[in-house]
Amino acid sequence: MSCRILSALATLVLLAGCAGTANQVADNSPYQPEPYVKLTTPEWAKSAAIYQLNTRQFTEQGTFNAAREELPRLQAMGVDIVWLMPIHPIGEENRKGSLGSPYSVKDYYGVNPEFGTLEDLKAFVDKAHSLGMYVILDWVANHTAWDNALRFEHPDWYEKDHDGNFRPTPWWDWSDIIDLDYSHPELREYMTDALAYWVREVGIDGYRCDVAGFVPVDFWDQVRTELDAIKPVFMLAEWEMRDLHANAFDMTYAWSWQEAMHDVVEHEGGMDKLFVYYSWNESAYPKQAYRMTYIDNHDANAWEGGMVERYGDGAEAAMVLAIVGEGMPLVYNGQEAGNDKRLAFFEKDPIQWTPHKNEALYTKLFTLLEENSALWHGEHGATMKRVYNSNPDKIFSFVRQNDKDKVLAMFNFTSQPQQAKFTGTLHPGKYTDYLTGESVDVGPDYDTSLPAWSYRILVRRP
């Protein structure tokens, strides 16, 4: 081997070594970005739809056993995660109504006899698992019922008012509960052990955590670590805060989305609030964060009105955007039956189940959600990209696309027919209208006309 070749090889080795040193220095730099999200979301959640089940109102019987019989229907509709509202015994002291609020927990280790037994709950979870579904329980960590045993055994675990008395959550009319004080390590240990019990003994797959932002974030961080040591769990926070995603929660509420959506429908256009939400979601939240999009849940239904009462003829289009836009769609029990009555919160008030087009629509769109990877959640799916059009206050249009799939969606959120011409380079392509099966060629100067309160979902043709 010539000296020139040896010299060249030596230079390459030296350069490689220098490059390695440079990379090492860069990796150790205080300016090197670190992943914000440290937790791992279960793979099965990436294309999931979630269903909130109010056991008291879901069936005429109001029991786990009766609800279990409906699981095959939910599975056929495309539901992946069933969120059971609180299953614990309800406090009697200062109770609201004759049956009380399920969020007034008397015993974190007990099952409300109104709904059935522990064995009934286990049978419900087992049936869901046999159908390939997952079950999360509603957990109320911020407060307890007045007659929870903890009040008498550990009164120091509770917050007190200026007179030294137990107090409900400040500023709210939650007179049937009293707040816990998470400055006590013993309370944190007790609550963590209780959360672990239901994962370990019943096999649930995670939790929806009530007013999660009223409880310290570091408590939830520790909880997630201990639950994941039992099995990988999925955690949903009833809160809207980026910091909860770092170590504790897979998904947070998209309250702002629901508020923006309602504003757009109520005023028949004016998309600025939706633009603000999607800008905020893309810019401020990590890509791994899941957001829950919805137009109805137990709070909205009971205190603000049913979905049609609040959204009118725009309810269906808003429902569809919750599915094809970014976010995991929530179905509140009865939505698939078109339920629009305000379900009583403290009394028995069963849903009136009647055939409705919503169930077929959910079934079709949840199939699209499962099959079209552009619509998956968080880092698994594609970011929404605004498609500009000539009527931006009335027609909302966007694309979600990756190397495999593409969806072009457009919505008319007004009571009048609307027309718009698309501009830019995102929209052109050959598509199939997912709901009609019609082939659609969308050119650079595509012109569309949408009837009142309507929408089109176009998927890229192979």
TORGUZA-145671 format. One record per residue (C-alpha): residue in one letter; x, y, z. Coordinates in steps of 0.1 Angstrom, whole numbers, padded with zeros to 4 digits, always signed. Layout:
# TORGUZA-145671
AXYZ;...
***
This chain:
# TORGUZA-145671
M+0000+0000+0000;S+0015+0034-0010;C+0024+0061+0015;R-0002+0083-0002;I-0030+0058+0004;L-0019+0052+0040;S-0018+0090+0045;A-0053+0093+0031;L-0067+0065+0053;A-0051+0081+0083;T-0067+0114+0075;L-0101+0098+0071;V-0097+0080+0105;L-0087+0113+0121;L-0116+0132+0105;A-0140+0105+0116;G-0126+0107+0151;C-0130+0145+0151;A-0165+0142+0138;G-0173+0118+0166;T-0159+0141+0191;A-0178+0170+0177;N-0210+0151+0178;Q-0203+0140+0214;V-0197+0177+0223;A-0230+0186+0206;D-0249+0159+0224;N-0236+0171+0257;S-0243+0207+0250;P-0267+0225+0274;Y-0285+0237+0242;Q-0292+0202+0229;P-0330+0198+0229;E-0345+0170+0250;P-0378+0151+0243;Y-0405+0168+0263;V-0427+0138+0265;K-0410+0110+0286;L-0439+0086+0288;T-0449+0059+0262;T-0485+0059+0251;P-0499+0024+0244;E-0498+0015+0207;W-0535+0005+0207;A-0545+0041+0213;K-0531+0056+0181;S-0563+0053+0161;A-0588+0049+0189;A-0622+0064+0195;I-0634+0068+0231;Y-0669+0064+0245;Q-0681+0079+0278;L-0706+0055+0295;N-0728+0069+0323;T-0738+0036+0339;R-0768+0051+0357;Q-0784+0063+0325;F-0770+0040+0298;T-0796+0013+0303;E-0830+0010+0318;Q-0815-0012+0346;G-0785+0011+0352;T-0761-0017+0359;F-0728-0030+0348;N-0744-0063+0337;A-0769-0045+0315;A-0742-0023+0300;R-0721-0053+0293;E-0747-0066+0269;E-0743-0035+0248;L-0705-0038+0244;P-0707-0058+0211;R-0728-0030+0196;L-0702-0004+0207;Q-0674-0025+0193;A-0692-0029+0160;M-0696+0009+0159;G-0658+0013+0161;V-0654+0022+0198;D-0620+0012+0212;I-0619+0028+0247;V-0649+0027+0271;W-0646+0054+0299;L-0668+0044+0328;M-0680+0073+0349;P-0671+0069+0387;I-0681+0034+0399;H-0676+0040+0436;P-0702+0043+0464;I-0717+0078+0466;G-0717+0099+0498;E-0750+0104+0516;E-0741+0134+0538;N-0749+0166+0519;R-0760+0145+0489;K-0775+0163+0459;G-0807+0147+0447;S-0819+0113+0457;L-0790+0094+0442;G-0762+0119+0444;S-0733+0127+0421;P-0709+0099+0412;Y-0681+0124+0417;S-0688+0124+0454;V-0668+0093+0464;K-0675+0076+0497;D-0650+0047+0493;Y-0622+0045+0468;Y-0620+0007+0472;G-0657+0001+0469;V-0683-0004+0441;N-0716+0015+0440;P-0743-0012+0447;E-0766+0008+0424;F-0745-0004+0395;G-0737-0040+0407;T-0709-0058+0424;L-0671-0060+0421;E-0676-0093+0402;D-0701-0076+0378;L-0675-0049+0371;K-0648-0075+0365;A-0672-0093+0341;F-0677-0060+0322;V-0640-0054+0319;D-0634-0090+0308;K-0661-0088+0281;A-0646-0056+0268;H-0612-0071+0266;S-0625-0102+0248;L-0639-0078+0221;G-0605-0061+0217;M-0617-0030+0237;Y-0602-0012+0266;V-0618+0002+0298;I-0607+0033+0318;L-0623+0043+0351;D-0632+0079+0361;W-0611+0089+0391;V-0618+0117+0415;A-0586+0125+0433;N-0593+0162+0442;H-0620+0157+0467;T-0642+0131+0486;A-0677+0128+0499;W-0683+0143+0533;D-0688+0109+0548;N-0657+0092+0532;A-0639+0074+0560;L-0608+0094+0553;R-0625+0125+0568;F-0627+0107+0602;E-0595+0087+0601;H-0572+0113+0586;P-0589+0148+0590;D-0555+0164+0585;W-0555+0151+0549;Y-0582+0177+0540;E-0580+0214+0532;K-0597+0238+0557;D-0614+0272+0554;H-0605+0303+0573;D-0625+0290+0603;G-0607+0256+0603;N-0636+0237+0588;F-0636+0212+0559;R-0644+0230+0527;P-0656+0222+0492;T-0636+0232+0462;P-0634+0270+0464;W-0657+0292+0443;W-0678+0263+0431;D-0712+0251+0443;W-0699+0216+0450;S-0714+0214+0484;D-0716+0176+0484;I-0678+0172+0485;I-0647+0184+0505;D-0612+0190+0491;L-0581+0170+0499;D-0547+0185+0507;Y-0518+0169+0486;S-0491+0184+0508;H-0493+0152+0529;P-0471+0123+0516;E-0494+0098+0533;L-0524+0109+0513;R-0504+0106+0481;E-0494+0071+0490;Y-0529+0061+0499;M-0543+0075+0466;T-0516+0059+0445;D-0523+0025+0461;A-0560+0029+0455;L-0554+0037+0418;A-0530+0007+0415;Y-0557-0016+0431;W-0581-0013+0402;V-0554-0019+0376;R-0540-0049+0394;E-0572-0065+0407;V-0598-0057+0380;G-0575-0053+0350;I-0586-0018+0339;D-0565-0001+0313;G-0561+0034+0328;Y-0580+0064+0341;R-0599+0096+0332;C-0589+0119+0360;D-0614+0145+0372;V-0603+0181+0375;A-0567+0168+0371;G-0553+0203+0372;F-0565+0208+0408;V-0541+0181+0419;P-0503+0186+0418;V-0486+0175+0386;D-0458+0157+0405;F-0484+0135+0421;W-0497+0124+0387;D-0461+0119+0375;Q-0455+0094+0403;V-0488+0077+0397;R-0480+0071+0361;T-0447+0055+0369;E-0463+0031+0394;L-0492+0022+0372;D-0470+0015+0342;A-0450-0009+0364;I-0482-0030+0367;K-0492-0028+0330;P-0491-0001+0303;V-0520+0023+0310;F-0538+0051+0291;M-0544+0083+0311;L-0568+0111+0303;A-0568+0144+0322;E-0598+0165+0325;W-0577+0196+0320;E-0560+0215+0292;M-0523+0220+0300;R-0492+0210+0282;D-0472+0201+0313;L-0495+0172+0321;H-0482+0154+0289;A-0446+0152+0299;N-0447+0123+0324;A-0483+0116+0334;F-0511+0119+0308;D-0515+0106+0272;M-0545+0128+0265;T-0560+0161+0278;Y-0593+0177+0271;A-0596+0200+0241;W-0619+0224+0259;S-0608+0253+0237;W-0618+0233+0206;Q-0653+0227+0219;E-0657+0263+0228;A-0644+0275+0194;M-0666+0250+0175;H-0697+0261+0194;D-0688+0297+0186;V-0684+0290+0149;V-0718+0272+0147;E-0736+0298+0169;H-0724+0327+0147;E-0726+0307+0114;G-0690+0312+0105;G-0661+0333+0115;M-0633+0307+0118;D-0608+0328+0138;K-0613+0309+0171;L-0608+0275+0153;F-0577+0289+0137;V-0565+0300+0171;Y-0571+0266+0186;Y-0553+0246+0158;S-0524+0271+0158;W-0521+0268+0196;N-0524+0230+0195;E-0497+0227+0168;S-0473+0252+0182;A-0476+0248+0220;Y-0483+0211+0225;P-0458+0183+0218;K-0466+0162+0188;Q-0470+0131+0210;A-0498+0148+0230;Y-0533+0135+0223;R-0562+0159+0226;M-0599+0148+0232;T-0623+0165+0208;Y-0661+0164+0215;I-0694+0183+0213;D-0711+0165+0242;N-0702+0150+0276;H-0718+0147+0310;D-0710+0182+0321;A-0721+0199+0288;N-0752+0178+0285;A-0764+0182+0321;W-0756+0219+0326;E-0755+0235+0292;G-0779+0214+0271;G-0780+0185+0247;M-0759+0186+0215;V-0788+0197+0192;E-0799+0223+0218;R-0764+0238+0217;Y-0753+0231+0181;G-0786+0230+0162;D-0784+0219+0126;G-0746+0222+0129;A-0742+0193+0153;E-0735+0167+0127;A-0708+0187+0109;A-0692+0195+0142;M-0692+0158+0152;V-0675+0149+0119;L-0647+0175+0124;A-0641+0160+0158;I-0632+0128+0140;V-0613+0138+0109;G-0595+0168+0125;E-0567+0163+0149;G-0578+0148+0182;M-0593+0116+0196;P-0631+0118+0192;L-0654+0113+0222;V-0689+0099+0219;Y-0711+0106+0250;N-0736+0078+0255;G-0767+0084+0236;Q-0751+0106+0209;E-0753+0077+0184;A-0791+0076+0191;G-0794+0113+0185;N-0802+0119+0222;D-0808+0156+0228;K-0823+0157+0263;R-0804+0168+0293;L-0798+0137+0313;A-0805+0143+0350;F-0773+0142+0370;F-0785+0132+0404;E-0815+0110+0395;K-0822+0080+0373;D-0830+0092+0338;P-0824+0065+0312;I-0815+0073+0276;Q-0843+0067+0252;W-0827+0044+0226;T-0841+0049+0191;P-0825+0041+0157;H-0807+0072+0144;K-0784+0080+0114;N-0756+0090+0138;E-0748+0054+0146;A-0742+0045+0109;L-0722+0077+0105;Y-0700+0070+0135;T-0694+0034+0122;K-0683+0046+0088;L-0661+0074+0100;F-0645+0053+0128;T-0636+0027+0101;L-0619+0056+0082;L-0601+0066+0114;E-0588+0031+0119;E-0577+0026+0083;N-0564+0060+0072;S-0531+0066+0090;A-0532+0104+0082;L-0561+0106+0107;W-0543+0088+0136;H-0535+0106+0168;G-0505+0125+0180;E-0472+0117+0163;H-0488+0087+0145;G-0510+0109+0124;A-0506+0139+0101;T-0507+0175+0111;M-0537+0195+0098;K-0527+0220+0071;R-0550+0248+0062;V-0563+0249+0026;Y-0569+0285+0017;N-0602+0293+0000;S-0620+0324-0012;N-0647+0322+0015;P-0627+0316+0047;D-0653+0329+0071;K-0679+0304+0060;I-0660+0273+0047;F-0633+0256+0068;S-0610+0234+0047;F-0578+0215+0054;V-0556+0186+0044;R-0540+0158+0064;Q-0515+0137+0045;N-0485+0115+0049;D-0466+0093+0025;K-0494+0067+0025;D-0527+0085+0030;K-0543+0119+0024;V-0576+0134+0034;L-0591+0167+0021;A-0619+0179+0042;M-0643+0209+0038;F-0671+0222+0060;N-0699+0247+0056;F-0708+0258+0091;T-0737+0281+0081;S-0774+0278+0074;Q-0770+0289+0037;P-0753+0273+0007;Q-0717+0285+0003;Q-0693+0285-0026;A-0655+0288-0025;K-0625+0284-0048;F-0594+0267-0034;T-0559+0282-0037;G-0524+0269-0031;T-0507+0235-0037;L-0521+0213-0009;H-0555+0203-0023;P-0549+0191-0059;G-0552+0153-0065;K-0574+0124-0073;Y-0599+0115-0046;T-0628+0094-0036;D-0657+0110-0017;Y-0656+0088+0014;L-0693+0090+0021;T-0707+0087-0014;G-0680+0066-0032;E-0679+0092-0060;S-0645+0098-0078;V-0634+0135-0075;D-0606+0151-0094;V-0595+0182-0076;G-0575+0206-0097;P-0554+0237-0087;D-0584+0260-0093;Y-0610+0237-0076;D-0643+0253-0071;T-0668+0238-0046;S-0704+0245-0036;L-0715+0231-0002;P-0752+0230+0010;A-0761+0244+0044;W-0744+0227+0074;S-0727+0202+0051;Y-0693+0187+0047;R-0672+0166+0023;I-0645+0141+0032;L-0623+0132+0003;V-0597+0105+0005;R-0568+0100-0019;R-0573+0074-0045;P-0545+0048-0050;
***
